[in-house]
C-alpha cells in the first residue's frame, strides 16, 4: 500500500511538485517577524512608509513594473461635526505580464488596526508554532505567503501562461476609501482574484460576505439655557438618540444588522446642546438590503429633522458592497478546494459578516477567494496569533492554485 505522501504525489505533476517544494521552502517566518516589528497602523504615516519600502524591496524580486502609488486624501467627520481631510499612506502596485491573455489580481494590505501608541507592539511565542504579535496573521503572514507563492511560481514553467497584478494597500483596515478606485482599476479584465486575509485557525475560509456601510449623521440644533428658556432650544443630542433608536428598530424589522456605535456631542448641563454626531454601521447581506438600509437612513433622518426641528446632514455610505457566492465565485472556490485536497488539506467554507477588499473586488464582477492567508486567530486584539506551520502550507496552496489558474481558469476547466 502506498504511503500518504506517495498517494498525494500521484495527484500532482512533476512540475507541480517542484513548484510546491520551492514555495514551502521560502523563509517566511523571518519575514513575518521583521514586518510585524514595523508598526503600520492605518494612520501611522511614518510606519506605513517604512512598511511600503520594506515590501517594495521584497517584491522587487519578482519581474514586472513595481510602483508605490500615493493614496487619495480621505474626508471624515470629526467629533465637532466638521469635515476633516486626512492624508493616507502609499499603496504598492506590481504589474507582471500585462499583455498575457489570462490575468489575475492578488491583493493584500500593509496596515494593521494597532496605532503607534497602542500597547500591543511586540512579538512573543505562545508555545511552539504559535506566534503572538501585531498583524502576524492579519496580514503580514499573508503577505509573506503571497510573496513565497509568486517567487516559486515565477521559477516554474507555468509562469508564461499567466499575468497578474499585485496590489497591497495601506488603508484596508479603515475601509479602503483611499484605495477603492485603485482596486477597481486593478480588477478590470481579471479572470479571478485572490486576497490574503487570514483563514480561521482550523483552515476554514470565508464564503459569502455581508456588506458594510458607515454613516456619520451630523445633527444641528439650537442652543439655549437649560433653565431659563429651554423651549427655545432644539436638543441635538436628543435628536441623535432618537435617530439611533429609529434606525435600530427599522433595521430589526428588515432583518438588517445595525449598530449605532457612538454619539459625539453635548456640553454643559445648563446648556441645550446644539450639535451631535451619530456614528452607525450596517451589514446588509445583499444588494436589496443595502438599498433598503440607505433608504432607511434617509427616511429616518428626514423624519427626525421635521419632528424635532433640527438639521441632519448624512455623511458616509456603503464602502463595502455585499459579496454573494455566484456561480463564478463557486467555481473558483472549487478550484481552491480541489488544490487543497491534492495537498491533503480539507478546506471548509463559512459565510461571514466581516468585510474586506474581497467585497470591492467582487463588486467589479471578478470572482475572488479572499482568505488565502495564514491560519490564525484573535485578530484585531492583543491576543492575535499566527500558526507558523500554516506559512508553508498556505504558500504551497497558493502556488498550486496559480498553476491551475494558468492552465485553465476554474475547477471545471482546469481539472485534467
PyMOL commands that set and color helices and strands:
alter all, ss='L'
color gray80, all
select helices_A, chain A and resi 4-11+14-24+28-36+45-59+136-154+159-161+172-174+180-187+230-232+236-254+287-308+327-342+357-363+389-407+411-414
alter helices_A, ss='H'
color red, helices_A
select strands_A, chain A and resi 65-69+74-77+83-86+91-96+103-109+124-125+130-132+163-169+192-195+205-209+212-220+224-225+257-265+271-272+275-283+311-320+349-352+368-369+376-377+385-387
alter strands_A, ss='S'
color yellow, strands_A
deselect
rebuild
show_as cartoon
